[in-house]
Amino acid sequence: MSQNVHPTVDPTKMGIGRSIAVLTSGGDAQGMNAAVRATVRVGLYTGAKVYFVHEGYQGLVDGGDNIRPATWESVSMMLQLGGTVIGSARCKDFRSREGRMQAACNLVELGITNLCVIGGDGSLTGANEFRTEWSGLLADLVRAGKITDEQARKSSHLNIVGMVGSIDNDFCGTDMTIGTDSALHRIIEVVDAITTTAQSHQRTFILEVMGRHCGYLALVTALACGADWVFIPEMPPDEGWENHLCRRLTDQRARGSRLNVIIVAEGAISRDGKPITSDQIKKLVTDRLGFDTRTTILGHVQRGGTPSAFDRILGSRMGVEAVMALLEATPDTPACVVSLSGNQAVRLPLMECVQVTKDVTAAMAQGRFEDAIKLRGKSFENNWNTYKQLAHINPPDVKSNINVAIMNIGAPCAGMNAAVRAAVRMGIIQGHNMLAVHDGFDGLAHGQIFTLFFICVSERTLPAKMLEEISQNIAKHNIHALVIIGGFEAYVGGLELVQAREKYEEMCIPMVVIPATVSNNVPGSDFSIGADTALNTITSTCDRIKQSAAGTKRRVFIVETMGGYCGYLATMAGLAAGADAAYIFEDKFNIKDLEMNVEHLVEKMKTTVKRGLILRNENCNANYTTDFIFNLYSEEGKGIFDCRKNVLGHMQQGGTPTPFDRNFGTKMGAKSVMWLTEKLKQCYRHGRIFANTPDSACVLGMKKRALTFQPLAELKADTDFEHRIPKTQWWLKIRPIMKILAKYDIKLDTSEHADMEHVLKKRSLLTK
């Protein structure tokens, strides 16, 4: 982040006298509507005029009623809709200079010089070409008498900002494109359904997913469901893969598995560039092995349905950043694309990203498959490496004589099993003996440790009062390393074990804590396993709640979410569901704030949007309880709106884990055991394990852009132990976005903005 040259700029006046047009182009993707909504509302917030361009570039060329003003109310109730409300179309006319000249004429007549394009790399390349020849198009229009010299002068340059909407996640430079997470939701729903029927009949299922040029959907699906094999275009299987595949399927059945799952990207190819089809694989498995085999091709189901919470938040954040990028741009600023890197929105030069995307295709065509994987980016490469380790490496013949114990601590959450599964599998691949601790720290103290794999979540018992017994059982069962999976109790429990090292030498073993809690409150990690599933549960529930008000109108819902003292769920669900306010502990509020929120809803009821949604984190305030807020709103809203109250409760901890939580848990579990294996080598002295350095007991967490190990002892300084939250939380910076999108008159901090980053350094190294 860099300091803005105009730190005193009032964001509500940045767009005065400016006009912004937003269009969606190419294939539709869930979450596009969230991006359109954010672009419109933030554009209006800055004082700019905002226009919809209906039917993509075709609407830009045809003009007329296809380009019309957008209002605050016109983007209401868009968040939960899939596809794109303003339409998309393939456009031959825009590919010709005459078509682009007509499009330019339409924009100049309306005074539009800022264009926000949401689409794939083809759509964004077209936008950049349009911008590059803008001055020439204006000159031709003046010569033809279609616009005046004065109009040409006022519209002398065109600013372009892109957002990538593509379910394939095939655009280089961003970790995720809008629509990818929602497509994975659709795919995983189908995989879960297929798995039950496959187990019933001992079948092999081949699932074909979208991805003509990019195998991201196939790869993450394979990781999330533990598939036996995945075929992706970036990394074709080695020669003789047919024998390897059949051997692998046979081995799985021999181990007692009643089903096999094979994932195929539609663009899968062999080493010589020939397509590998689902039918081809089915014939191979049927003819060679005689397995009952079925094929399912998902097709456009993957594009449909309501967007996930992740895609709504991603689209909203990108929309805000896109408007800021447009209004901060100068004639010399290159066209940029707003991307996601870790949890940060970044700006990248559009054509650099397009070039790297083309380089991937070139690398595949030239058989440079390792380069293709690297060019896809760190996220893709990490997924591929994790898949290879878990699916294609067999256990060694010689055991390591290392015992690694795994335990779950605290309340359950979706995705824990994925972490456990990956940790156990990786441990077995390393030759370790994997032990299960039943009933958490209690079980560790009472010797409930099993070689047979069986884990039960504990009560919230901490180890401080049982250290003597725990040390004895670590010695008795010869435990060399410990994986602790859980929430804040897991973190505190790990700390207590580390602090006990001074007294108990048995505690001097490598330990790793994997954050797993819906509250997302573990220091050392931006995300916890389970939080994404809970967030989607809250978001989908809020959708239904808002829908129930469609017939009655003038109704406000007060919804209480979990999270302890951490406001992550309430804030992010508020952004994903389009809430009017989200009360949390970290953002203090008083009776005046509550009064202002009520007045805001009273004004809202005068518009065409006659419904309200208020979220309240369970521990946001001891006195302003959910009942208090409900009663306050009910009293103040008499005659204007009525209120309803919902306490979501433990449904937020249940349910099927989302693709994000499965993938995240899988990578965390695998990485934790790989790290422990290295630590064990470092700590092996004089025939025994002795680990007493701070970096031998860590939290494995996602920090900004990477999975990192941070010593438990070092995280103490950033921990509010009384309220069980980290002192610094990245998502608090997102809260103003929710308020602006809900039409609150607040100031957006523009003193920091995203630097234009570059992606070509890596490319130049790989293409030499």
Steps between C-alpha positions, in 0.01 A plus 500: 500500500627849426407847614261683271638827364173670603432363850244773572276420200137466605391163354139622472616767252753299299251417225319834464482593132608146397300218344561126537352220290499137611452198274524121528636307204579145395380199696292577808634425849333503842607811689494732199190666644681572827774673299246700298315600819818616673619692192167681474463584868860606558490701177191683623662540845791687336261737324543348153225418253484126443356321196407139432606362164253221427598197287876552526696644209196455273314751715801733485486491117121516469469782756157654553304334779784251557697771682289641779555668837531278807346597832554380857172309499560344156770271644299392803438125546774413247749346741339159524434463126729291281599596147493867405187712527622753239561226246799380301544423131769397254550796267648479149428869434741615771783307335486734200629858508161624379332331796747647748455842338125478556558391860731799553237733353238365741728556800608851392140612454432403863828643629625158618878475523530224763419143409487206742503164320416174679592198289769258390835565334342544154260765630779682684736487200224655289461775759871577491500515118205739517693724740819488294330626183264742680662821376498369142132404527416850626693659213304289248171591668584873483592468130175316434307778677354261757649685799628856544855611578375608843357154570828341390697732728282420804534126434868507401596177676323185616579327832456123511490273807428130478365242741535137405175308493570138404406175671813333357743718703707515180633857528857539624574757767208429734460218753128477425273634228138595565283188469763232567405434861128477413576256217694285748194503729287358217762236415553386860122469554492260205810309615347449846179372344687269261720364779205355690359319198847382393565347842167320491589320175883492514523718192764712334379848412663726243402864546569749222520865607548821305847632418595495132840657559526502879479208741434700818143373557606140439809528720327658801207258467744208507665639814168578670346157440813284518468382140712209380615685189466837328565593137588866432629674185800663674656168602411201281569157649828324421530242224342175606251676727237242412689228692567734793133603523373141492756396761396786726127422473568134574715589804222722638246219471747260663522737799124469548374803308159443342532775241741681273471862391683640196479871419554618141533858378326539163830618349707206629772387258770235470872576468468508121218755517210264424177535703437263790123458517269361766380231259858395430570461874172315555585249224847447649370431853215279378708295256810459718349467847136410440388765750144630482580850368281807450573839343346832605557818299396801706485764224326830569378393844838634614415852380157509660354554843546758769853633558692386806584740782861506377400614150264767634773643723760468222273676249415774751863566593610499137220740406612750766865474393404531131318831556794639700743387229291673230473827690869503597618419146685750281544490120836330561365227730488165317169315489489290815320195629392467862622169641502301821832412662451312828245722676610820325347677201784604269526682167696338220576627147232340286714408201775347715242260645360426153853432376577256784166327433605460135841376614331214686331391176831531313683297767241221474522502119880468523484220756647717780249375752702580814521862378124501435434401863735772632355768270152426636622645831593391851146399599464262204851361550436430870176320418678285241787410734259407782296282263813320375620431853166369625387304196810375320767421759485156658602427860866394537593140575714608795320672789645810669429380858351845563166530685290805413187563708201697371233655720192718454432766762183696573179534302466319168503680167464398136832416334674350805475153346673619183797621708510176700478285186780689324723497808455125548557423132810721486632340819455149359674610177792621715512159667380626840269319739191722541329505840158636587434673831139447604334785693767772460727601790289291738572196285869587483510518881312173546680299234212473250743465212439254218690376197167411344375829367225639718459863601237664716474873564564591862329729740673837532748364755845663507813302596639726779359287785599168340859565392648224719266237355546631145879483524479143631277389211719670240788293637294181542367506143831628363340800325757691293281776354154648552237643262235704685194589292251746648410856592617741767524216758738313270718812479496562879549129571801493267642803683457327836687191373784721374523687831513163679818401312714655775362254752412200282759383250238275337333816362815573297354359179400688182138620508277668247159662552259501205228768547155346462205701633197679358598807705819563298666634814834313517806729502748431222248428225275720286265204450397196705364172370120503540446876478414492128236229551342694788509819293315331212242360743431848640492658153255247354279532810498880465402459133196299603415742776512797260298307243229439759457878527443543126125456534447689823735798437615741772655236720833504685673181610738485797730195464743382769816321385765297682864598536556562872659846519625479141287689249631325188183301425265795559712738289562268206143365499381861511702576187392177327130534585469877453431587865420852615717466812712244682567553869830354624716519812805641318312799359353668808151649470265695727135602519559785253630251244195279553276804461678598177452147364127511576468840327690360202246216470209744534640691199559175312134405536411810296683354198402201289716276725270432793696244700789511743756256640698557822765253619621484858802303619404302813747675735514844340362675809389371840215751532386552142379144468314355203174540693587862585577586137184320384288691751665832411445455126145376558412805709667760279369340182133495606279595210796494259637145514460192716780278632585134515779332697711193414770336712682264265674298773686175444387450142805717422731224627340222299446415136712370217837675472537744211762442227713776656503330842569157352786629285636722779481215754667258259793735433536588870498135609754394239730798558496457879634144481762592238620777736503268801707248304764766429495622861547144628815467287632830640419406860642146495803498733683216670240244405194695615273793413562824689316814380506801729542797263204736445480406130439134585142574617305703244159602373461415132299786354407685184667843513421729207636283219651184642470219753753590769619354830515748789635410845226480763712699744538790255124523444429575868571871446225518237238321712214641706465201733203645690285523188664212311586697187814625321578867564538567126242364255528565126127487422423808714622711206212361293227624735470847340419331166191336653385836639553683170311228307216541752493877421644634822659843483848402619847580371699232320869523588687579177833578668612152398433331170621196314826540312508390140693174533679312224482138396752489215814443710404139564400459136834624368687253721291208380500583129877549465 
